[in-house]
């Protein structure tokens, strides 16, 4: 049997509560599944573990973890047909880990809930956005971890809201041409150095999301959605300024300012970046955003995409 798994990149729009445990819950967050880029894996039976395609070393490590956790002998040929760019803020780690775990379990006839596989792979310890998007797609808001647990809780944060995202809203994502990335121990060290956010900031973020961002999404009001999202990003960025050298990733700050100066809709940074995004209502505005990015950073990678309202797919043949 061959199992084909397709999972989608995501935009992480920021955390709700960065007071670091001073309230009843910590973190929480929101994000959006993207139609592209994608993680596409083919998993077939083999005599041992064989990997072909991008990220082979990482996949070998993750596959070994899956087999050990499920007490299986490695018997899989894994082919990477498509990959999400790594360490740029598009959620490649969680999507790859969950796609691999779910695919191997399906190929070996093991019925395991995605939440259990998520725990086995050590994902959603801080943010549950990627987990919920893997399952359901669309736009999600998750509630974070109880303060009684640690920042690396094994429990998946609860899903608070999930809404269909208008697929006619175009999204332009830019990956700056040359910049450092943040992941692994560098990311963990940054969180350890992060100062707790003030109550007023936490309250304002929550109010903006609940009373402006979500209503604008439900009412399909892109300008209002973009304005609320940009303001939320500014508040979240200010919380991280001390550990990322400013409101935006230093390699993406100039590009973000260019887009903001050009009145682009919903400018923000996904996770630690350096991925920067903006929204467009039509092809003309999308082309304008691409032109702005190209002039500001001719070497930037530009992705034209849109929201995706379905979870990951697993198909057997």
N, C-alpha and C positions, 0 to 999 in steps of 0.2 A: 504493500500500500504506500502511496505517495501522498503526503500532506503539504498543501500550499497555504502558507500563512501570509496575510497582508495586514500590516498595521500602519498607521498614519503619523506623520510628524504633528507636533502641536506647538501652539504659542502659549507661554505661561505669562499671564497678565499681572502677576504679583501676589504677595501675601496679604491677608486681611489683618492679622494681629502679630506684630513684631515686638510686643512688649516682653517677650521671652518668659512667659509663665507667670506674669504678675496678675493675670486675670484667670478665668476658669478654663480657658483653652488657649493654645498657642498655634501660630502659623495660620492654617486655613488658606485657601487660595482659589484662583479662578483661571480658566484657560479654554482654549478652543482647538478642536481637531482640524487639521488641514487636509485638503484633498491630495496635495503633493507638497513635499516629497514623501516617499513611502519606503517602508521596510518590507521586502518580499522575500520569503524564504521557501525553499523546497526541501522537504525532509523525506528521505527514502531509507529503506532497510539496507544495511551493509554489514560486513564482517566485523568492523570496528568503527572508529570515529574518523570520518573524512570530511574536510571542509574545503569548499571552493568559492572564490569570490572575495569581495571586500571584507575587511575587518576579520580576517581568518583567525588571527591569534586571539582576539577578544572572544570570538564565537567558540573557539576551542575551550577557552577558560570557562565560559558560561555553560557550555554543553556539559563539561565535566561536572560542574556544580549541580546541574539538573539531574544527571545520571546518579550521582552520589546521593542526592537528597531523596530521590525516588527509589534508591536501592536497585538500580538497573545496570547491567553491563552495557558499555557503549556499543551500539549497533546502529549507527546513523550516518548517512551521507547527506550533508547539509550544503545546499547551494544557495548563495546569495544572488538573487536576480536584480534586486534594487536595494539601495541603502540610503538611510537618512544621514546627512552630514553630521559628523561627530563633534561634540563639545562646542557647539555654536549657539545653544539655547533652544534647539528644536525638539528636545526630548528623546534623542536617539537611544540613550541608555535604557530607559524604562521600556520603550517600545520593543527594542531588540530582545531584552531579557524576557519579557512576557511572551513575545511571539515565539521565541525559542522554547521556553518551558511549555507553553500550550501545545506547540507543534509536536514536540517529542512525546508528551503525554498522550496526545491523540494517536500518533503513529504507533505507540506501544500498547494502545487499548486501555489506558489508565484514565479513569474519570476523576478529575481533581477540580474543585472550584478555583476560579481565577484568583480569588483572594488568598487561597492557600498557596498557590504557585507564586504569587506576589511576595508572600512572606518567605518562601523558600529561596527566592532570588534576592532578598534583602532590599526590595524596592518599597516606595511609599513610606519610608521612615520619617520623612519630614513633610513632603508634599504628596497629596493623593490625586492631584490633577491628572497626571499621566495614566494612573491606574483606571480612573473613571472614564477617561477618554478612550482608552483601549477597549473598555467594555461597551460604551454607548455612543461615543462621538458627540458632536454638537458643542454647545457651550455649557460648561459646568462650573459650579461653585461648591467647594468642599469645606467642611467645618473644622479641620485641624485636629490636633491631638489634645487629650486632657492633660492638664498641667501635672497631674499625679504621675503620669508616665514620663519617660525620657524623651529628648528630642529625636531619638532614634527608635521610636516605638515600633513594635511589630504589627500593631493593629492598623488597618487601613482607615484613614479619616472618612467620616460619613459624608455621603453625597447630600447636599442641601438643596441644590437646584440644578436642573438640566433643561435646556431649551434648544429647540431647533434654531440653527443659525441661517439667516437668509443666504442662499447660495448665489444670488445675483450680486451680493456685496463682494467686490473684488478686493484681494489682499496682495500687496506688493511687499515682499520680504527681501531685505538686502543684507548680504554677508560681506563686511568690509574686506578689502583685498589683503591686508597684512596686519595682523594683530594677534596678541596672545589670547589664549583661551583659559577658562576657569573650570576645573573639574577635580574630582578625586580629593586628595588631601589638601590641595590649595583651596578648594571650596569649603571643606570642613574647617580649615584654619580661619577662613574669612568669617564663617558663622560664629566661631568661638570668640572672635574679636568684635563682633557686632554689638553695638550698644543698644539697650532696650529702647524701643520707641516710646514717645510720650503718649499719655492717655488721650490727649486732644487729637493727636495724629491718628491713632488707632480708631477713635470714634468717628473722625471725619472720613477715613477710608471706608469704614462700614456703612456710613450714611450715604456716601456717594454711590457705592455699589448698589445698595438696597433701594434708594429712592430716585436714582437717576440712571445708572447704567442698565440695570435689569429692566426697568420700565421702557427705556428707549429701545432695547432689544425686542421686547414683546411687541411694541408698537411699530417696529421696523423703521425707526427714525435714525438714520445713519449719522447725520450731523450731531444730534444730541448724544448718541452712543459714543461717537468719536471724541467729543468734548469731555464727557465723563471719564472715558478711558484714559485720555491724555492727562487729565488732572490726577487720576488715581496713580498713574505711572510716575508723575512728578513727586507725589507724596511717598510712594514706595522707594523711588530712586533716592530721595533725600535721606531715607533711613539707611540706605546702603552706601551713601556717599563717602563715608569714612573708610570703607574697606574696598571700594572699587575706584577710588580717585575721582569721584564726582557723581552726579546724578545718573550718568550713563557710563557704560564701559568706555574707558579712555580711547579705545580704537574705533568706537562708533559715535562718540559724542559730536564730532564735527558734522557727520552725516545727519544725525538726529536734528541738530540745530538748523541745518539747511532745509530739511523737510518742514520743520516748525515755522521757519521764517517764510516759507512758501505757502503757509496755511494748509498744509496737508492734514487730512482727517485721521484722528486717532493715532498719532505717532507714539511709538513706545518701543521698549526693549524687551525681548523675550528672555525670561530667566536671567542668567548672568551675562547673556549676550555672547558674542557681539551682534547677534541677529537683531536688526531694526525693522519695524514694520509700519505700514500705513494703509488706510483703506480708501477705496474708490467706488463711486456709485455707477460708473460707466467706463467704456473703453477709452474715451478721450481723457478722462482724469487719470486712469491707470497709465496711459502713455506719458502723461505729464509727469507723474511720479517717477517713472522709469528714467525719463530725461533728466530730472533733477539729480537722481542718484548717479547716473552715468557721468554727468558733468562734475559732480562733487568727488566721485571716486571711480575713475574709468576702469579700474581693475576689480571692482566689486562684483560678486556673484548676485544676480537678480533672479528671484523666483516669483512668477506670477501664479497665484493660486486662489483658492476660496475655501470657505468652511466646508466641513464634511460631517454629515449627520448620522453616521453609522459607526458602530464599533469595528474592531478587527474582525477579519473573516478567516475561517479555517475550512478548507475544502479538501476532501479525500477522494482519491481516485485509484 
